[in-house]
Amino acid sequence: MDTQRLNEILEAFPRLSLAIIGDFFLDKYVEIDPTRSEISLETGLEARQVVRIRSFPGAAGTVLNNLVALGIGQLFPMGFTGVDGEGFDLRRGLRQRGVDLADLLESSDRMTPTYTKPLIVEPDKPPREIERLDIKNRTPLPRPLEDALIARMKQRLQTCDGLIIADQVEEANCGVITDRIREEIAQLGEQWLNKILFADSRRRIGLFRHVIVKPNVTEAARALGLNADQTSPEVIVRAMAHLTQRPSCITLGPRGVLAFDGQTVLHIPGYINEGPIDIVGAGDSLTAGMAGALCAGATFFEGALVGNLVASITVQQIGITGTASPDQVRERFREYHERFPQVCEKI
């Protein structure tokens, strides 16, 4: 892979249309100034003083944020919000990114999933996150909402270049990607062989079929019933591909990505950054870069490299789930090519 080939891939992004089905969270950053701390007269407890609130689409929204930053032409988030303040903020944030919200349903039966992230902010120090507050639904997804999402997913995929599946909620059947929706996705993967279906899941990656998956090595080993410390990553990535019946890749943290295209396994080293890093959202940014590149016609290894480059950029952005622009990807590729020329030649 050379600069010309990377440019061909990136320049195709504005012509693409992608749907993202999954759990759209609101990431709510609450900045606290410790010098303004007070003691509550009522309880005698410390009352932390908030000086700034920043809200962004998170979880599946983090994937979408990265797709927007990369310049993907049309994006269709598919999921739900509650009829609440968090839902208002989430939908406003998505609207500001210029995406179509026709498939993001509102439901009075659900709360808008929210990660509230308090940050201690002090001069000359990076923000320090303290205990997070999570709002999630812990009851099964209502059947009418599930029916509506299945119908919209089938219709939308007819005109989109690909579908990204972001399964964030750990409680089974309480988020968007229920057992039934996962089965529908498998059937779509069998039906639409010319489209990219790309799944990421915290807890249930081993249940997906006929889609490309991107677990980390520990998640993949667990899904396969293997011990990650006693099994080589190459065995794990091949076994994942056999299980899902599609090419597969596994992430190796700072060591990069191991990709298997159905014939060859290739290790794509990580780009080691100097200075502090924030790995929150790194997997989502890799998903966005890789899925976008594959939809643009990249080979499996080219897609894995683009995703790897995007993630190496976003982890350098502290206190926020970062994004990467095409120009940043080009610059990082130049640096990567200097460091790993033989890897780039193989790709």
C-alpha positions in Angstrom: 0.0 0.0 0.0 1.3 3.4 -0.9 0.1 7.0 -0.7 -1.7 6.9 -4.0 -3.7 3.8 -3.0 -4.5 5.4 0.4 -5.8 8.5 -1.4 -8.0 6.4 -3.7 -9.6 4.9 -0.7 -10.1 8.1 1.3 -11.4 10.0 -1.8 -14.1 7.4 -2.2 -15.5 8.1 1.3 -17.8 11.0 0.3 -19.6 8.7 -2.2 -20.4 6.1 0.4 -23.6 5.5 2.4 -23.5 3.5 5.7 -26.0 2.5 8.2 -25.0 2.0 11.9 -27.4 -0.2 14.0 -26.7 -0.4 17.7 -26.7 1.3 21.1 -26.4 5.0 20.7 -25.4 6.4 24.1 -25.0 10.0 25.2 -21.4 10.7 26.5 -21.8 13.4 29.1 -18.6 15.0 30.4 -19.1 16.9 33.6 -16.1 19.1 34.4 -15.5 19.7 38.1 -13.3 22.4 39.6 -11.9 21.0 42.9 -11.0 24.4 44.2 -14.7 25.4 44.3 -15.7 22.4 46.4 -18.3 23.0 49.1 -19.7 21.1 52.0 -23.5 20.4 51.8 -25.3 21.9 54.8 -27.9 19.2 54.6 -25.7 16.2 54.4 -22.3 17.3 55.5 -20.9 15.6 52.3 -18.7 17.2 49.7 -20.7 19.0 47.0 -18.5 18.9 43.8 -18.9 22.0 41.7 -19.6 21.6 38.0 -18.1 24.4 35.8 -18.8 22.9 32.4 -20.8 20.2 30.7 -20.0 18.7 27.3 -22.2 16.1 25.6 -21.4 13.9 22.5 -22.9 10.9 20.8 -21.2 7.8 22.3 -21.0 4.0 21.9 -22.4 3.5 18.5 -22.3 7.3 18.3 -18.5 7.2 18.7 -18.3 5.0 15.5 -20.6 7.5 13.8 -18.5 10.5 15.0 -15.5 8.9 13.4 -17.3 8.2 10.1 -18.4 11.8 10.0 -14.8 13.1 10.6 -13.6 10.7 7.9 -16.0 12.3 5.4 -18.4 9.4 4.7 -21.1 10.9 2.5 -24.4 9.5 4.0 -24.9 8.1 7.5 -28.0 6.5 8.9 -28.0 5.8 12.7 -30.4 3.1 13.6 -31.6 2.5 17.2 -33.6 4.3 19.8 -33.6 7.1 22.3 -35.9 7.8 25.2 -38.3 10.7 25.3 -36.1 12.5 27.9 -33.5 15.3 28.2 -30.6 12.9 27.4 -32.4 11.9 24.3 -32.9 15.5 23.3 -29.1 16.2 23.8 -28.2 13.0 21.9 -30.4 13.7 18.9 -29.2 17.3 18.8 -25.6 16.1 18.8 -26.3 13.7 15.9 -28.2 16.4 14.0 -25.2 18.7 14.3 -23.2 16.1 12.5 -25.5 16.2 9.5 -26.8 12.7 9.7 -30.3 11.3 8.8 -32.3 10.5 12.0 -35.2 8.8 10.3 -34.2 5.4 11.6 -33.3 6.6 15.2 -36.6 5.8 16.9 -38.0 7.5 20.0 -39.7 5.3 22.7 -41.4 6.4 25.9 -40.7 2.8 27.2 -36.9 3.3 27.1 -34.4 5.6 28.8 -31.7 7.1 26.6 -28.5 5.2 27.5 -26.0 7.7 29.0 -22.5 7.5 30.3 -22.0 10.5 32.7 -18.3 11.0 33.1 -17.2 13.4 35.9 -13.8 14.9 35.2 -11.6 16.6 37.8 -10.0 19.6 36.0 -6.9 21.2 37.4 -4.4 23.7 35.9 -1.5 22.2 34.1 -2.8 18.6 34.5 -4.7 16.3 32.1 -8.4 15.9 33.1 -8.9 13.0 35.6 -12.0 10.9 35.3 -13.6 9.7 38.5 -16.5 7.2 39.1 -18.8 7.1 36.0 -22.6 7.2 36.3 -24.4 4.8 33.8 -28.0 5.0 32.6 -29.0 1.8 30.8 -32.2 -0.1 30.2 -32.2 -3.4 32.1 -35.5 -4.8 30.7 -35.9 -6.6 27.4 -36.4 -4.5 24.2 -40.1 -4.2 23.6 -41.3 -6.3 20.7 -42.9 -3.5 18.7 -39.6 -1.5 18.8 -37.7 -4.6 17.8 -40.0 -5.2 14.8 -39.6 -1.6 13.7 -35.8 -1.8 13.8 -35.7 -5.0 11.8 -38.0 -3.6 9.1 -35.9 -0.4 8.8 -32.6 -2.3 8.8 -33.8 -4.5 5.9 -35.0 -1.6 3.9 -32.0 0.6 4.6 -29.4 -2.0 3.6 -30.9 -2.2 0.1 -29.5 1.2 -0.7 -26.4 1.4 1.6 -22.9 0.2 0.9 -22.6 -1.4 4.3 -23.9 -1.9 7.8 -22.0 -1.5 11.0 -23.3 -3.3 14.1 -22.4 -1.8 17.5 -23.5 -4.1 20.3 -22.6 -2.1 23.5 -25.1 -3.2 26.2 -23.8 -6.1 28.3 -27.3 -7.2 29.5 -28.7 -9.7 27.0 -31.6 -8.5 24.9 -31.8 -5.1 26.8 -30.1 -3.1 24.1 -30.7 -2.8 20.3 -28.9 -6.0 19.2 -31.2 -8.6 20.6 -31.0 -12.3 19.8 -33.7 -11.9 17.1 -32.0 -8.9 15.5 -28.7 -10.7 15.5 -30.3 -13.6 13.6 -31.8 -11.2 11.1 -28.3 -9.7 10.6 -26.9 -13.2 9.9 -29.6 -13.7 7.3 -28.8 -10.4 5.7 -25.1 -11.3 5.6 -25.9 -14.5 3.7 -28.2 -12.5 1.3 -26.0 -9.5 0.6 -22.6 -10.9 -0.2 -21.6 -7.8 -2.0 -22.1 -5.5 1.0 -19.9 -5.0 4.1 -21.5 -6.1 7.4 -19.1 -5.3 10.2 -19.9 -6.2 13.9 -18.3 -5.3 17.2 -19.7 -6.6 20.5 -18.5 -6.4 24.0 -20.0 -9.7 25.3 -21.5 -11.6 22.4 -19.0 -11.5 19.5 -19.1 -15.3 19.2 -22.8 -15.3 18.4 -22.5 -13.3 15.1 -22.5 -15.2 11.8 -21.9 -14.1 8.2 -20.4 -10.7 9.2 -16.9 -9.4 9.7 -16.0 -9.1 13.4 -13.3 -7.2 15.2 -12.9 -8.4 18.8 -9.8 -7.9 20.9 -7.8 -11.0 21.5 -9.3 -11.7 25.0 -12.9 -11.3 23.7 -12.2 -13.6 20.8 -10.6 -16.3 23.0 -13.5 -16.1 25.4 -16.0 -16.5 22.6 -14.2 -19.6 21.4 -13.7 -21.2 24.8 -9.9 -20.7 24.5 -7.3 -19.4 26.9 -5.8 -16.2 25.4 -2.6 -16.7 27.4 -2.1 -20.3 26.1 -3.3 -19.9 22.5 -1.5 -18.1 19.7 -3.3 -15.1 18.3 -3.0 -16.7 14.8 -5.0 -19.7 15.9 -7.6 -17.4 17.5 -8.1 -15.2 14.5 -8.4 -18.2 12.1 -10.9 -19.8 14.5 -13.0 -16.6 14.6 -13.2 -16.5 10.8 -14.3 -20.2 10.8 -17.0 -19.4 13.3 -18.4 -16.3 11.6 -17.7 -17.6 8.0 -16.2 -14.3 7.1 -12.7 -12.7 7.2 -11.8 -11.7 10.7 -9.4 -9.5 12.6 -8.5 -9.2 16.3 -7.0 -6.3 18.0 -3.8 -6.6 20.1 -3.8 -3.3 22.0 -0.6 -1.4 21.4 0.7 -4.3 19.3 -1.8 -3.5 16.6 -4.1 -5.8 14.6 -3.9 -9.4 13.4 -6.0 -9.8 10.2 -7.0 -13.0 8.4 -8.5 -12.6 4.9 -9.5 -16.2 4.5 -6.1 -17.3 3.2 -3.3 -15.3 4.9 -2.8 -14.0 8.4 -1.0 -10.7 8.6 0.2 -8.8 11.6 -0.2 -5.0 11.2 1.8 -3.4 14.0 0.4 -0.6 16.1 1.9 2.9 15.8 3.4 3.5 19.3 2.6 7.1 20.4 4.8 9.1 22.6 3.2 10.9 25.5 -0.1 10.2 27.3 -2.8 8.3 25.6 -6.6 7.8 26.2 -7.8 4.4 24.8 -11.5 5.2 25.3 -13.2 4.8 22.0 -10.1 3.4 20.2 -11.9 0.2 19.2 -14.8 2.3 17.8 -12.5 4.5 15.8 -10.8 1.4 14.3 -14.2 0.0 13.4 -15.1 3.2 11.6 -11.8 3.4 9.7 -11.8 -0.2 8.7 -15.4 -0.5 7.8 -15.3 2.7 5.8 -12.2 1.6 3.9 -13.7 -1.8 3.1 -16.9 -0.2 1.8 -14.7 2.0 -0.4 -13.2 -1.1 -2.1 -10.1 -1.6 0.1 -8.7 -5.1 0.5 -9.1 -6.7 3.9 -5.6 -5.9 4.9 -5.8 -2.3 3.5 -9.0 -1.8 5.6 -7.3 -3.1 8.7 -4.4 -0.8 8.2 -6.6 2.3 7.7 -8.5 1.3 10.9 -5.2 0.9 12.8 -4.1 4.4 11.6 -7.4 6.0 12.7 -7.2 4.5 16.2 -3.5 5.6 16.6 -4.7 9.2 16.1 -7.7 9.1 18.3 -5.9 7.7 21.4 -3.8 10.8 21.5 -6.8 12.9 22.3 -7.2 13.1 26.1 -10.4 13.4 27.9 -12.6 13.0 24.9 -13.5 10.1 22.5 -11.5 11.5 19.6 -11.8 11.4 15.8 -9.4 11.5 12.8 -9.7 13.5 9.6 -8.5 12.2 6.2 -5.6 14.6 6.3 -4.5 13.3 9.7 -4.8 9.7 8.3 -2.6 10.7 5.4 0.0 12.2 7.7 0.0 9.2 10.0 0.4 6.9 7.1 3.5 8.8 6.0 4.9 8.3 9.5 3.8 4.6 9.6 5.3 3.9 6.2 8.7 5.3 7.4 8.6 3.0 10.4 7.1 -0.2 8.8 7.9 -0.1 5.1 7.9 -3.9 4.8 4.5 -4.2 6.3 3.1 -1.6 3.9 4.6 -3.5 1.0 2.8 -6.7 2.0 -0.5 -4.8 2.1 
